[in-house]
Amino acid sequence: MSFSKVRYVDIAPLVGLDPRVEGDDIPTFKMSYARLPNAIFSKIINDLQELEAQYGRVKKHTNEETRSRYLAGVSSLSYFSCDRIHY
C-alpha cells in the first residue's frame, strides 16, 4: 500500500477514532513542561496564526500533503538560531 493514497477515513478506525468527526475526537493530554523557550514558542504560534489566516484552519486540509504543506512553515531552522533564544 502506498502511504500517499492512505486517507484519514482509512486510518482513524484503526486507532479508535470516528472519521466522521474529522479529528474532533482526538483526546488531549496535559503537558506540564515542553522545554521550549518562550521566544521560540511565541514565534511558532504567530506563524501558525498567519498560516491559518492565509490558508484556513488545518482541519480543512484533508490529506497528508496539504497538512504537511500547511505545517511546513513552522519547521524553520531560524527558530533555533542563538540570537532568537531568550530564556
N, CA, C and O atoms as a Maestro MAE file, in Angstrom:
{
 s_m_m2io_version
 :::
 2.0.0
}

f_m_ct {
 s_m_title
 :::
 protein
 m_atom[348] {
  # First column is atom index #
  i_m_mmod_type
  r_m_x_coord
  r_m_y_coord
  r_m_z_coord
  i_m_residue_number
  s_m_chain_name
  s_m_pdb_residue_name
  s_m_pdb_atom_name
  i_m_atomic_number
  :::
  1 25 0.838 -1.184 0.000 1 A "MET " " N  " 7
  2 3 0.000 0.000 0.000 1 A "MET " " CA " 6
  3 2 0.881 1.245 0.000 1 A "MET " " C  " 6
  4 15 1.854 1.332 0.749 1 A "MET " " O  " 8
  5 25 0.536 2.181 -0.827 2 A "SER " " N  " 7
  6 3 1.249 3.439 -0.881 2 A "SER " " CA " 6
  7 2 0.693 4.383 0.177 2 A "SER " " C  " 6
  8 15 -0.519 4.580 0.266 2 A "SER " " O  " 8
  9 25 1.580 4.964 0.976 3 A "PHE " " N  " 7
  10 3 1.119 5.894 2.006 3 A "PHE " " CA " 6
  11 2 0.524 7.158 1.413 3 A "PHE " " C  " 6
  12 15 -0.258 7.838 2.077 3 A "PHE " " O  " 8
  13 25 0.873 7.487 0.185 4 A "SER " " N  " 7
  14 3 0.310 8.696 -0.424 4 A "SER " " CA " 6
  15 2 -1.177 8.532 -0.734 4 A "SER " " C  " 6
  16 15 -1.871 9.521 -0.968 4 A "SER " " O  " 8
  17 25 -1.663 7.311 -0.736 5 A "LYS " " N  " 7
  18 3 -3.077 7.070 -1.026 5 A "LYS " " CA " 6
  19 2 -3.893 6.782 0.236 5 A "LYS " " C  " 6
  20 15 -5.110 6.614 0.159 5 A "LYS " " O  " 8
  21 25 -3.240 6.725 1.384 6 A "VAL " " N  " 7
  22 3 -3.945 6.472 2.637 6 A "VAL " " CA " 6
  23 2 -4.709 7.728 3.036 6 A "VAL " " C  " 6
  24 15 -4.183 8.839 2.962 6 A "VAL " " O  " 8
  25 25 -5.939 7.542 3.455 7 A "ARG " " N  " 7
  26 3 -6.772 8.672 3.866 7 A "ARG " " CA " 6
  27 2 -7.094 8.549 5.351 7 A "ARG " " C  " 6
  28 15 -7.041 7.466 5.934 7 A "ARG " " O  " 8
  29 25 -7.426 9.681 5.938 8 A "TYR " " N  " 7
  30 3 -7.774 9.709 7.362 8 A "TYR " " CA " 6
  31 2 -8.909 8.743 7.660 8 A "TYR " " C  " 6
  32 15 -8.901 8.061 8.685 8 A "TYR " " O  " 8
  33 25 -9.881 8.688 6.765 9 A "VAL " " N  " 7
  34 3 -11.044 7.816 6.963 9 A "VAL " " CA " 6
  35 2 -10.622 6.340 7.043 9 A "VAL " " C  " 6
  36 15 -11.316 5.537 7.667 9 A "VAL " " O  " 8
  37 25 -9.500 5.980 6.423 10 A "ASP " " N  " 7
  38 3 -8.999 4.607 6.464 10 A "ASP " " CA " 6
  39 2 -8.249 4.300 7.752 10 A "ASP " " C  " 6
  40 15 -8.306 3.176 8.252 10 A "ASP " " O  " 8
  41 25 -7.555 5.277 8.285 11 A "ILE " " N  " 7
  42 3 -6.695 5.074 9.450 11 A "ILE " " CA " 6
  43 2 -7.425 5.298 10.769 11 A "ILE " " C  " 6
  44 15 -7.182 4.579 11.738 11 A "ILE " " O  " 8
  45 25 -8.312 6.280 10.818 12 A "ALA " " N  " 7
  46 3 -8.981 6.657 12.071 12 A "ALA " " CA " 6
  47 2 -9.572 5.465 12.830 12 A "ALA " " C  " 6
  48 15 -9.334 5.349 14.032 12 A "ALA " " O  " 8
  49 25 -10.324 4.584 12.187 13 A "PRO " " N  " 7
  50 3 -10.903 3.463 12.943 13 A "PRO " " CA " 6
  51 2 -9.852 2.526 13.537 13 A "PRO " " C  " 6
  52 15 -10.106 1.862 14.542 13 A "PRO " " O  " 8
  53 25 -8.691 2.474 12.927 14 A "LEU " " N  " 7
  54 3 -7.624 1.595 13.428 14 A "LEU " " CA " 6
  55 2 -7.050 2.070 14.756 14 A "LEU " " C  " 6
  56 15 -6.450 1.289 15.494 14 A "LEU " " O  " 8
  57 25 -7.236 3.356 15.060 15 A "VAL " " N  " 7
  58 3 -6.734 3.908 16.319 15 A "VAL " " CA " 6
  59 2 -7.868 4.395 17.217 15 A "VAL " " C  " 6
  60 15 -7.654 5.193 18.129 15 A "VAL " " O  " 8
  61 25 -9.077 3.904 16.944 16 A "GLY " " N  " 7
  62 3 -10.213 4.190 17.813 16 A "GLY " " CA " 6
  63 2 -10.864 5.544 17.610 16 A "GLY " " C  " 6
  64 15 -11.507 6.062 18.523 16 A "GLY " " O  " 8
  65 25 -10.709 6.126 16.431 17 A "LEU " " N  " 7
  66 3 -11.311 7.431 16.156 17 A "LEU " " CA " 6
  67 2 -12.435 7.292 15.139 17 A "LEU " " C  " 6
  68 15 -12.448 6.362 14.332 17 A "LEU " " O  " 8
  69 25 -13.369 8.218 15.186 18 A "ASP " " N  " 7
  70 3 -14.501 8.231 14.273 18 A "ASP " " CA " 6
  71 2 -14.182 9.192 13.128 18 A "ASP " " C  " 6
  72 15 -14.101 10.399 13.358 18 A "ASP " " O  " 8
  73 25 -14.001 8.700 11.912 19 A "PRO " " N  " 7
  74 3 -13.626 9.586 10.809 19 A "PRO " " CA " 6
  75 2 -14.675 10.634 10.469 19 A "PRO " " C  " 6
  76 15 -14.354 11.634 9.827 19 A "PRO " " O  " 8
  77 25 -15.913 10.431 10.881 20 A "ARG " " N  " 7
  78 3 -16.978 11.393 10.576 20 A "ARG " " CA " 6
  79 2 -16.825 12.702 11.338 20 A "ARG " " C  " 6
  80 15 -17.351 13.727 10.905 20 A "ARG " " O  " 8
  81 25 -16.112 12.689 12.468 21 A "VAL " " N  " 7
  82 3 -15.967 13.924 13.253 21 A "VAL " " CA " 6
  83 2 -14.662 14.660 12.951 21 A "VAL " " C  " 6
  84 15 -14.328 15.643 13.612 21 A "VAL " " O  " 8
  85 25 -13.930 14.177 11.949 22 A "GLU " " N  " 7
  86 3 -12.742 14.859 11.404 22 A "GLU " " CA " 6
  87 2 -11.700 15.254 12.442 22 A "GLU " " C  " 6
  88 15 -11.151 16.354 12.383 22 A "GLU " " O  " 8
  89 25 -11.430 14.375 13.379 23 A "GLY " " N  " 7
  90 3 -10.375 14.633 14.356 23 A "GLY " " CA " 6
  91 2 -10.827 15.291 15.635 23 A "GLY " " C  " 6
  92 15 -10.028 15.449 16.558 23 A "GLY " " O  " 8
  93 25 -12.085 15.679 15.718 24 A "ASP " " N  " 7
  94 3 -12.562 16.318 16.944 24 A "ASP " " CA " 6
  95 2 -12.602 15.358 18.128 24 A "ASP " " C  " 6
  96 15 -12.760 15.800 19.266 24 A "ASP " " O  " 8
  97 25 -12.465 14.073 17.890 25 A "ASP " " N  " 7
  98 3 -12.475 13.106 18.985 25 A "ASP " " CA " 6
  99 2 -11.066 12.678 19.397 25 A "ASP " " C  " 6
  100 15 -10.910 11.758 20.200 25 A "ASP " " O  " 8
  101 25 -10.055 13.327 18.862 26 A "ILE " " N  " 7
  102 3 -8.679 13.026 19.281 26 A "ILE " " CA " 6
  103 2 -8.502 13.560 20.695 26 A "ILE " " C  " 6
  104 15 -8.687 14.753 20.935 26 A "ILE " " O  " 8
  105 25 -8.143 12.680 21.640 27 A "PRO " " N  " 7
  106 3 -8.037 13.143 23.027 27 A "PRO " " CA " 6
  107 2 -6.857 14.093 23.227 27 A "PRO " " C  " 6
  108 15 -5.831 13.989 22.555 27 A "PRO " " O  " 8
  109 25 -7.030 15.003 24.151 28 A "THR " " N  " 7
  110 3 -5.947 15.902 24.518 28 A "THR " " CA " 6
  111 2 -5.234 15.334 25.737 28 A "THR " " C  " 6
  112 15 -5.739 14.416 26.383 28 A "THR " " O  " 8
  113 25 -4.092 15.863 26.046 29 A "PHE " " N  " 7
  114 3 -3.354 15.427 27.216 29 A "PHE " " CA " 6
  115 2 -2.681 16.630 27.851 29 A "PHE " " C  " 6
  116 15 -2.382 17.623 27.188 29 A "PHE " " O  " 8
  117 25 -2.457 16.518 29.122 30 A "LYS " " N  " 7
  118 3 -1.830 17.600 29.868 30 A "LYS " " CA " 6
  119 2 -0.313 17.528 29.675 30 A "LYS " " C  " 6
  120 15 0.291 16.466 29.822 30 A "LYS " " O  " 8
  121 25 0.276 18.646 29.352 31 A "MET " " N  " 7
  122 3 1.721 18.712 29.206 31 A "MET " " CA " 6
  123 2 2.214 19.768 30.180 31 A "MET " " C  " 6
  124 15 1.864 20.942 30.064 31 A "MET " " O  " 8
  125 25 3.006 19.358 31.114 32 A "SER " " N  " 7
  126 3 3.418 20.304 32.138 32 A "SER " " CA " 6
  127 2 4.662 21.103 31.750 32 A "SER " " C  " 6
  128 15 4.848 22.224 32.224 32 A "SER " " O  " 8
  129 25 5.511 20.538 30.896 33 A "TYR " " N  " 7
  130 3 6.728 21.245 30.549 33 A "TYR " " CA " 6
  131 2 7.212 20.760 29.196 33 A "TYR " " C  " 6
  132 15 7.405 19.560 29.001 33 A "TYR " " O  " 8
  133 25 7.408 21.665 28.270 34 A "ALA " " N  " 7
  134 3 7.777 21.276 26.916 34 A "ALA " " CA " 6
  135 2 9.249 21.541 26.581 34 A "ALA " " C  " 6
  136 15 9.707 21.160 25.504 34 A "ALA " " O  " 8
  137 25 9.990 22.180 27.474 35 A "ARG " " N  " 7
  138 3 11.402 22.508 27.244 35 A "ARG " " CA " 6
  139 2 11.617 23.310 25.971 35 A "ARG " " C  " 6
  140 15 12.565 23.076 25.222 35 A "ARG " " O  " 8
  141 25 10.735 24.243 25.745 36 A "LEU " " N  " 7
  142 3 10.821 25.099 24.581 36 A "LEU " " CA " 6
  143 2 10.864 26.536 25.081 36 A "LEU " " C  " 6
  144 15 9.953 26.964 25.789 36 A "LEU " " O  " 8
  145 25 11.894 27.285 24.730 37 A "PRO " " N  " 7
  146 3 11.966 28.672 25.183 37 A "PRO " " CA " 6
  147 2 10.740 29.465 24.738 37 A "PRO " " C  " 6
  148 15 10.211 29.248 23.648 37 A "PRO " " O  " 8
  149 25 10.302 30.373 25.580 38 A "ASN " " N  " 7
  150 3 9.106 31.168 25.294 38 A "ASN " " CA " 6
  151 2 9.200 31.923 23.973 38 A "ASN " " C  " 6
  152 15 8.203 32.045 23.262 38 A "ASN " " O  " 8
  153 25 10.378 32.428 23.638 39 A "ALA " " N  " 7
  154 3 10.534 33.186 22.395 39 A "ALA " " CA " 6
  155 2 10.262 32.302 21.184 39 A "ALA " " C  " 6
  156 15 9.621 32.743 20.229 39 A "ALA " " O  " 8
  157 25 10.731 31.087 21.210 40 A "ILE " " N  " 7
  158 3 10.501 30.159 20.094 40 A "ILE " " CA " 6
  159 2 9.034 29.765 20.050 40 A "ILE " " C  " 6
  160 15 8.430 29.741 18.978 40 A "ILE " " O  " 8
  161 25 8.453 29.455 21.205 41 A "PHE " " N  " 7
  162 3 7.044 29.080 21.265 41 A "PHE " " CA " 6
  163 2 6.166 30.192 20.701 41 A "PHE " " C  " 6
  164 15 5.257 29.928 19.913 41 A "PHE " " O  " 8
  165 25 6.431 31.425 21.099 42 A "SER " " N  " 7
  166 3 5.648 32.569 20.623 42 A "SER " " CA " 6
  167 2 5.771 32.731 19.110 42 A "SER " " C  " 6
  168 15 4.784 33.022 18.435 42 A "SER " " O  " 8
  169 25 6.969 32.546 18.581 43 A "LYS " " N  " 7
  170 3 7.194 32.662 17.136 43 A "LYS " " CA " 6
  171 2 6.419 31.581 16.384 43 A "LYS " " C  " 6
  172 15 5.822 31.857 15.344 43 A "LYS " " O  " 8
  173 25 6.425 30.373 16.895 44 A "ILE " " N  " 7
  174 3 5.689 29.280 16.257 44 A "ILE " " CA " 6
  175 2 4.197 29.571 16.259 44 A "ILE " " C  " 6
  176 15 3.529 29.381 15.242 44 A "ILE " " O  " 8
  177 25 3.668 30.027 17.384 45 A "ILE " " N  " 7
  178 3 2.243 30.350 17.471 45 A "ILE " " CA " 6
  179 2 1.884 31.467 16.493 45 A "ILE " " C  " 6
  180 15 0.867 31.386 15.804 45 A "ILE " " O  " 8
  181 25 2.707 32.498 16.431 46 A "ASN " " N  " 7
  182 3 2.460 33.593 15.483 46 A "ASN " " CA " 6
  183 2 2.459 33.091 14.043 46 A "ASN " " C  " 6
  184 15 1.602 33.473 13.246 46 A "ASN " " O  " 8
  185 25 3.418 32.238 13.717 47 A "ASP " " N  " 7
  186 3 3.489 31.691 12.362 47 A "ASP " " CA " 6
  187 2 2.257 30.852 12.037 47 A "ASP " " C  " 6
  188 15 1.720 30.937 10.933 47 A "ASP " " O  " 8
  189 25 1.809 30.046 12.992 48 A "LEU " " N  " 7
  190 3 0.607 29.244 12.771 48 A "LEU " " CA " 6
  191 2 -0.619 30.118 12.564 48 A "LEU " " C  " 6
  192 15 -1.469 29.812 11.727 48 A "LEU " " O  " 8
  193 25 -0.713 31.193 13.314 49 A "GLN " " N  " 7
  194 3 -1.841 32.116 13.143 49 A "GLN " " CA " 6
  195 2 -1.813 32.776 11.763 49 A "GLN " " C  " 6
  196 15 -2.859 32.975 11.146 49 A "GLN " " O  " 8
  197 25 -0.629 33.109 11.289 50 A "GLU " " N  " 7
  198 3 -0.504 33.687 9.950 50 A "GLU " " CA " 6
  199 2 -0.877 32.668 8.879 50 A "GLU " " C  " 6
  200 15 -1.559 33.000 7.909 50 A "GLU " " O  " 8
  201 25 -0.425 31.421 9.056 51 A "LEU " " N  " 7
  202 3 -0.775 30.370 8.102 51 A "LEU " " CA " 6
  203 2 -2.277 30.130 8.087 51 A "LEU " " C  " 6
  204 15 -2.872 29.939 7.027 51 A "LEU " " O  " 8
  205 25 -2.888 30.139 9.270 52 A "GLU " " N  " 7
  206 3 -4.324 29.920 9.359 52 A "GLU " " CA " 6
  207 2 -5.093 31.044 8.675 52 A "GLU " " C  " 6
  208 15 -6.098 30.795 8.008 52 A "GLU " " O  " 8
  209 25 -4.630 32.265 8.837 53 A "ALA " " N  " 7
  210 3 -5.296 33.395 8.186 53 A "ALA " " CA " 6
  211 2 -5.188 33.293 6.665 53 A "ALA " " C  " 6
  212 15 -6.107 33.672 5.940 53 A "ALA " " O  " 8
  213 25 -4.066 32.782 6.201 54 A "GLN " " N  " 7
  214 3 -3.837 32.701 4.756 54 A "GLN " " CA " 6
  215 2 -4.500 31.471 4.134 54 A "GLN " " C  " 6
  216 15 -5.097 31.570 3.061 54 A "GLN " " O  " 8
  217 25 -4.401 30.309 4.797 55 A "TYR " " N  " 7
  218 3 -4.839 29.057 4.186 55 A "TYR " " CA " 6
  219 2 -6.084 28.448 4.817 55 A "TYR " " C  " 6
  220 15 -6.575 27.430 4.330 55 A "TYR " " O  " 8
  221 25 -6.603 29.034 5.875 56 A "GLY " " N  " 7
  222 3 -7.739 28.452 6.580 56 A "GLY " " CA " 6
  223 2 -7.252 27.494 7.655 56 A "GLY " " C  " 6
  224 15 -6.057 27.216 7.760 56 A "GLY " " O  " 8
  225 25 -8.181 26.996 8.445 57 A "ARG " " N  " 7
  226 3 -7.826 26.114 9.558 57 A "ARG " " CA " 6
  227 2 -7.238 24.797 9.055 57 A "ARG " " C  " 6
  228 15 -7.603 24.317 7.982 57 A "ARG " " O  " 8
  229 25 -6.342 24.229 9.821 58 A "VAL " " N  " 7
  230 3 -5.687 22.980 9.430 58 A "VAL " " CA " 6
  231 2 -6.721 21.863 9.239 58 A "VAL " " C  " 6
  232 15 -6.500 20.937 8.458 58 A "VAL " " O  " 8
  233 25 -7.817 21.950 9.936 59 A "LYS " " N  " 7
  234 3 -8.880 20.950 9.830 59 A "LYS " " CA " 6
  235 2 -9.437 20.866 8.406 59 A "LYS " " C  " 6
  236 15 -9.948 19.822 8.000 59 A "LYS " " O  " 8
  237 25 -9.341 21.953 7.656 60 A "LYS " " N  " 7
  238 3 -9.856 21.960 6.289 60 A "LYS " " CA " 6
  239 2 -8.905 21.300 5.299 60 A "LYS " " C  " 6
  240 15 -9.287 21.047 4.157 60 A "LYS " " O  " 8
  241 25 -7.700 21.021 5.706 61 A "HIS " " N  " 7
  242 3 -6.717 20.378 4.836 61 A "HIS " " CA " 6
  243 2 -6.872 18.871 5.023 61 A "HIS " " C  " 6
  244 15 -6.471 18.310 6.043 61 A "HIS " " O  " 8
  245 25 -7.449 18.244 4.038 62 A "THR " " N  " 7
  246 3 -7.985 16.899 4.223 62 A "THR " " CA " 6
  247 2 -7.035 15.747 3.914 62 A "THR " " C  " 6
  248 15 -7.414 14.587 4.079 62 A "THR " " O  " 8
  249 25 -5.830 16.028 3.477 63 A "ASN " " N  " 7
  250 3 -4.919 14.911 3.235 63 A "ASN " " CA " 6
  251 2 -3.522 15.247 3.745 63 A "ASN " " C  " 6
  252 15 -3.231 16.383 4.120 63 A "ASN " " O  " 8
  253 25 -2.681 14.242 3.747 64 A "GLU " " N  " 7
  254 3 -1.336 14.379 4.305 64 A "GLU " " CA " 6
  255 2 -0.527 15.456 3.587 64 A "GLU " " C  " 6
  256 15 0.212 16.207 4.224 64 A "GLU " " O  " 8
  257 25 -0.662 15.534 2.287 65 A "GLU " " N  " 7
  258 3 0.121 16.502 1.526 65 A "GLU " " CA " 6
  259 2 -0.241 17.936 1.888 65 A "GLU " " C  " 6
  260 15 0.644 18.760 2.120 65 A "GLU " " O  " 8
  261 25 -1.523 18.236 1.937 66 A "THR " " N  " 7
  262 3 -1.904 19.615 2.239 66 A "THR " " CA " 6
  263 2 -1.613 19.971 3.691 66 A "THR " " C  " 6
  264 15 -1.227 21.103 3.982 66 A "THR " " O  " 8
  265 25 -1.791 19.023 4.605 67 A "ARG " " N  " 7
  266 3 -1.467 19.317 6.006 67 A "ARG " " CA " 6
  267 2 0.029 19.520 6.200 67 A "ARG " " C  " 6
  268 15 0.442 20.399 6.956 67 A "ARG " " O  " 8
  269 25 0.841 18.718 5.524 68 A "SER " " N  " 7
  270 3 2.288 18.882 5.680 68 A "SER " " CA " 6
  271 2 2.762 20.200 5.087 68 A "SER " " C  " 6
  272 15 3.677 20.827 5.620 68 A "SER " " O  " 8
  273 25 2.149 20.624 3.993 69 A "ARG " " N  " 7
  274 3 2.492 21.937 3.430 69 A "ARG " " CA " 6
  275 2 2.084 23.059 4.377 69 A "ARG " " C  " 6
  276 15 2.803 24.045 4.540 69 A "ARG " " O  " 8
  277 25 0.932 22.893 4.990 70 A "TYR " " N  " 7
  278 3 0.441 23.884 5.953 70 A "TYR " " CA " 6
  279 2 1.415 24.011 7.123 70 A "TYR " " C  " 6
  280 15 1.762 25.119 7.533 70 A "TYR " " O  " 8
  281 25 1.849 22.879 7.654 71 A "LEU " " N  " 7
  282 3 2.707 22.888 8.836 71 A "LEU " " CA " 6
  283 2 4.184 23.117 8.518 71 A "LEU " " C  " 6
  284 15 4.980 23.337 9.431 71 A "LEU " " O  " 8
  285 25 4.558 23.069 7.259 72 A "ALA " " N  " 7
  286 3 5.957 23.270 6.882 72 A "ALA " " CA " 6
  287 2 6.477 24.630 7.318 72 A "ALA " " C  " 6
  288 15 7.675 24.796 7.548 72 A "ALA " " O  " 8
  289 25 5.596 25.584 7.431 73 A "GLY " " N  " 7
  290 3 6.005 26.931 7.838 73 A "GLY " " CA " 6
  291 2 6.547 27.013 9.247 73 A "GLY " " C  " 6
  292 15 7.228 27.981 9.582 73 A "GLY " " O  " 8
  293 25 6.268 26.033 10.078 74 A "VAL " " N  " 7
  294 3 6.770 26.077 11.448 74 A "VAL " " CA " 6
  295 2 7.970 25.168 11.661 74 A "VAL " " C  " 6
  296 15 8.334 24.882 12.802 74 A "VAL " " O  " 8
  297 25 8.584 24.714 10.587 75 A "SER " " N  " 7
  298 3 9.744 23.843 10.744 75 A "SER " " CA " 6
  299 2 11.042 24.561 10.414 75 A "SER " " C  " 6
  300 15 12.063 23.927 10.148 75 A "SER " " O  " 8
  301 25 10.997 25.859 10.432 76 A "SER " " N  " 7
  302 3 12.157 26.660 10.069 76 A "SER " " CA " 6
  303 2 13.287 26.519 11.084 76 A "SER " " C  " 6
  304 15 13.054 26.566 12.292 76 A "SER " " O  " 8
  305 25 14.493 26.349 10.598 77 A "LEU " " N  " 7
  306 3 15.660 26.290 11.484 77 A "LEU " " CA " 6
  307 2 15.953 27.637 12.130 77 A "LEU " " C  " 6
  308 15 16.691 27.710 13.112 77 A "LEU " " O  " 8
  309 25 15.380 28.694 11.585 78 A "SER " " N  " 7
  310 3 15.640 30.020 12.150 78 A "SER " " CA " 6
  311 2 15.138 30.140 13.580 78 A "SER " " C  " 6
  312 15 15.591 31.014 14.318 78 A "SER " " O  " 8
  313 25 14.208 29.277 13.987 79 A "TYR " " N  " 7
  314 3 13.731 29.309 15.366 79 A "TYR " " CA " 6
  315 2 14.851 28.990 16.343 79 A "TYR " " C  " 6
  316 15 14.826 29.417 17.497 79 A "TYR " " O  " 8
  317 25 15.817 28.248 15.875 80 A "PHE " " N  " 7
  318 3 16.839 27.736 16.776 80 A "PHE " " CA " 6
  319 2 18.174 28.460 16.672 80 A "PHE " " C  " 6
  320 15 19.183 27.991 17.199 80 A "PHE " " O  " 8
  321 25 18.180 29.594 15.999 81 A "SER " " N  " 7
  322 3 19.422 30.368 15.964 81 A "SER " " CA " 6
  323 2 19.645 31.020 17.318 81 A "SER " " C  " 6
  324 15 18.686 31.388 17.997 81 A "SER " " O  " 8
  325 25 20.862 31.161 17.702 82 A "CYS " " N  " 7
  326 3 21.207 31.633 19.054 82 A "CYS " " CA " 6
  327 2 20.670 33.022 19.358 82 A "CYS " " C  " 6
  328 15 20.342 33.307 20.510 82 A "CYS " " O  " 8
  329 25 20.569 33.890 18.367 83 A "ASP " " N  " 7
  330 3 20.124 35.256 18.662 83 A "ASP " " CA " 6
  331 2 18.634 35.340 18.947 83 A "ASP " " C  " 6
  332 15 18.166 36.374 19.423 83 A "ASP " " O  " 8
  333 25 17.873 34.289 18.672 84 A "ARG " " N  " 7
  334 3 16.441 34.315 18.919 84 A "ARG " " CA " 6
  335 2 16.085 33.718 20.286 84 A "ARG " " C  " 6
  336 15 14.990 33.962 20.792 84 A "ARG " " O  " 8
  337 25 16.967 32.964 20.873 85 A "ILE " " N  " 7
  338 3 16.621 32.254 22.108 85 A "ILE " " CA " 6
  339 2 16.856 33.156 23.311 85 A "ILE " " C  " 6
  340 15 17.973 33.608 23.561 85 A "ILE " " O  " 8
  341 25 15.780 33.408 24.050 86 A "HIS " " N  " 7
  342 3 15.824 34.207 25.267 86 A "HIS " " CA " 6
  343 2 15.141 33.411 26.363 86 A "HIS " " C  " 6
  344 15 13.915 33.295 26.381 86 A "HIS " " O  " 8
  345 25 15.914 32.871 27.259 87 A "TYR " " N  " 7
  346 3 15.352 32.031 28.325 87 A "TYR " " CA " 6
  347 2 14.758 32.851 29.432 87 A "TYR " " C  " 6
  348 15 14.245 32.296 30.404 87 A "TYR " " O  " 8
  :::
 }
 m_bond[347] {
  # First column is bond index #
  i_m_from
  i_m_to
  i_m_order
  :::
  1 1 2 1
  2 2 3 1
  3 3 4 2
  4 3 5 1
  5 5 6 1
  6 6 7 1
  7 7 8 2
  8 7 9 1
  9 9 10 1
  10 10 11 1
  11 11 12 2
  12 11 13 1
  13 13 14 1
  14 14 15 1
  15 15 16 2
  16 15 17 1
  17 17 18 1
  18 18 19 1
  19 19 20 2
  20 19 21 1
  21 21 22 1
  22 22 23 1
  23 23 24 2
  24 23 25 1
  25 25 26 1
  26 26 27 1
  27 27 28 2
  28 27 29 1
  29 29 30 1
  30 30 31 1
  31 31 32 2
  32 31 33 1
  33 33 34 1
  34 34 35 1
  35 35 36 2
  36 35 37 1
  37 37 38 1
  38 38 39 1
  39 39 40 2
  40 39 41 1
  41 41 42 1
  42 42 43 1
  43 43 44 2
  44 43 45 1
  45 45 46 1
  46 46 47 1
  47 47 48 2
  48 47 49 1
  49 49 50 1
  50 50 51 1
  51 51 52 2
  52 51 53 1
  53 53 54 1
  54 54 55 1
  55 55 56 2
  56 55 57 1
  57 57 58 1
  58 58 59 1
  59 59 60 2
  60 59 61 1
  61 61 62 1
  62 62 63 1
  63 63 64 2
  64 63 65 1
  65 65 66 1
  66 66 67 1
  67 67 68 2
  68 67 69 1
  69 69 70 1
  70 70 71 1
  71 71 72 2
  72 71 73 1
  73 73 74 1
  74 74 75 1
  75 75 76 2
  76 75 77 1
  77 77 78 1
  78 78 79 1
  79 79 80 2
  80 79 81 1
  81 81 82 1
  82 82 83 1
  83 83 84 2
  84 83 85 1
  85 85 86 1
  86 86 87 1
  87 87 88 2
  88 87 89 1
  89 89 90 1
  90 90 91 1
  91 91 92 2
  92 91 93 1
  93 93 94 1
  94 94 95 1
  95 95 96 2
  96 95 97 1
  97 97 98 1
  98 98 99 1
  99 99 100 2
  100 99 101 1
  101 101 102 1
  102 102 103 1
  103 103 104 2
  104 103 105 1
  105 105 106 1
  106 106 107 1
  107 107 108 2
  108 107 109 1
  109 109 110 1
  110 110 111 1
  111 111 112 2
  112 111 113 1
  113 113 114 1
  114 114 115 1
  115 115 116 2
  116 115 117 1
  117 117 118 1
  118 118 119 1
  119 119 120 2
  120 119 121 1
  121 121 122 1
  122 122 123 1
  123 123 124 2
  124 123 125 1
  125 125 126 1
  126 126 127 1
  127 127 128 2
  128 127 129 1
  129 129 130 1
  130 130 131 1
  131 131 132 2
  132 131 133 1
  133 133 134 1
  134 134 135 1
  135 135 136 2
  136 135 137 1
  137 137 138 1
  138 138 139 1
  139 139 140 2
  140 139 141 1
  141 141 142 1
  142 142 143 1
  143 143 144 2
  144 143 145 1
  145 145 146 1
  146 146 147 1
  147 147 148 2
  148 147 149 1
  149 149 150 1
  150 150 151 1
  151 151 152 2
  152 151 153 1
  153 153 154 1
  154 154 155 1
  155 155 156 2
  156 155 157 1
  157 157 158 1
  158 158 159 1
  159 159 160 2
  160 159 161 1
  161 161 162 1
  162 162 163 1
  163 163 164 2
  164 163 165 1
  165 165 166 1
  166 166 167 1
  167 167 168 2
  168 167 169 1
  169 169 170 1
  170 170 171 1
  171 171 172 2
  172 171 173 1
  173 173 174 1
  174 174 175 1
  175 175 176 2
  176 175 177 1
  177 177 178 1
  178 178 179 1
  179 179 180 2
  180 179 181 1
  181 181 182 1
  182 182 183 1
  183 183 184 2
  184 183 185 1
  185 185 186 1
  186 186 187 1
  187 187 188 2
  188 187 189 1
  189 189 190 1
  190 190 191 1
  191 191 192 2
  192 191 193 1
  193 193 194 1
  194 194 195 1
  195 195 196 2
  196 195 197 1
  197 197 198 1
  198 198 199 1
  199 199 200 2
  200 199 201 1
  201 201 202 1
  202 202 203 1
  203 203 204 2
  204 203 205 1
  205 205 206 1
  206 206 207 1
  207 207 208 2
  208 207 209 1
  209 209 210 1
  210 210 211 1
  211 211 212 2
  212 211 213 1
  213 213 214 1
  214 214 215 1
  215 215 216 2
  216 215 217 1
  217 217 218 1
  218 218 219 1
  219 219 220 2
  220 219 221 1
  221 221 222 1
  222 222 223 1
  223 223 224 2
  224 223 225 1
  225 225 226 1
  226 226 227 1
  227 227 228 2
  228 227 229 1
  229 229 230 1
  230 230 231 1
  231 231 232 2
  232 231 233 1
  233 233 234 1
  234 234 235 1
  235 235 236 2
  236 235 237 1
  237 237 238 1
  238 238 239 1
  239 239 240 2
  240 239 241 1
  241 241 242 1
  242 242 243 1
  243 243 244 2
  244 243 245 1
  245 245 246 1
  246 246 247 1
  247 247 248 2
  248 247 249 1
  249 249 250 1
  250 250 251 1
  251 251 252 2
  252 251 253 1
  253 253 254 1
  254 254 255 1
  255 255 256 2
  256 255 257 1
  257 257 258 1
  258 258 259 1
  259 259 260 2
  260 259 261 1
  261 261 262 1
  262 262 263 1
  263 263 264 2
  264 263 265 1
  265 265 266 1
  266 266 267 1
  267 267 268 2
  268 267 269 1
  269 269 270 1
  270 270 271 1
  271 271 272 2
  272 271 273 1
  273 273 274 1
  274 274 275 1
  275 275 276 2
  276 275 277 1
  277 277 278 1
  278 278 279 1
  279 279 280 2
  280 279 281 1
  281 281 282 1
  282 282 283 1
  283 283 284 2
  284 283 285 1
  285 285 286 1
  286 286 287 1
  287 287 288 2
  288 287 289 1
  289 289 290 1
  290 290 291 1
  291 291 292 2
  292 291 293 1
  293 293 294 1
  294 294 295 1
  295 295 296 2
  296 295 297 1
  297 297 298 1
  298 298 299 1
  299 299 300 2
  300 299 301 1
  301 301 302 1
  302 302 303 1
  303 303 304 2
  304 303 305 1
  305 305 306 1
  306 306 307 1
  307 307 308 2
  308 307 309 1
  309 309 310 1
  310 310 311 1
  311 311 312 2
  312 311 313 1
  313 313 314 1
  314 314 315 1
  315 315 316 2
  316 315 317 1
  317 317 318 1
  318 318 319 1
  319 319 320 2
  320 319 321 1
  321 321 322 1
  322 322 323 1
  323 323 324 2
  324 323 325 1
  325 325 326 1
  326 326 327 1
  327 327 328 2
  328 327 329 1
  329 329 330 1
  330 330 331 1
  331 331 332 2
  332 331 333 1
  333 333 334 1
  334 334 335 1
  335 335 336 2
  336 335 337 1
  337 337 338 1
  338 338 339 1
  339 339 340 2
  340 339 341 1
  341 341 342 1
  342 342 343 1
  343 343 344 2
  344 343 345 1
  345 345 346 1
  346 346 347 1
  347 347 348 2
  :::
 }
}
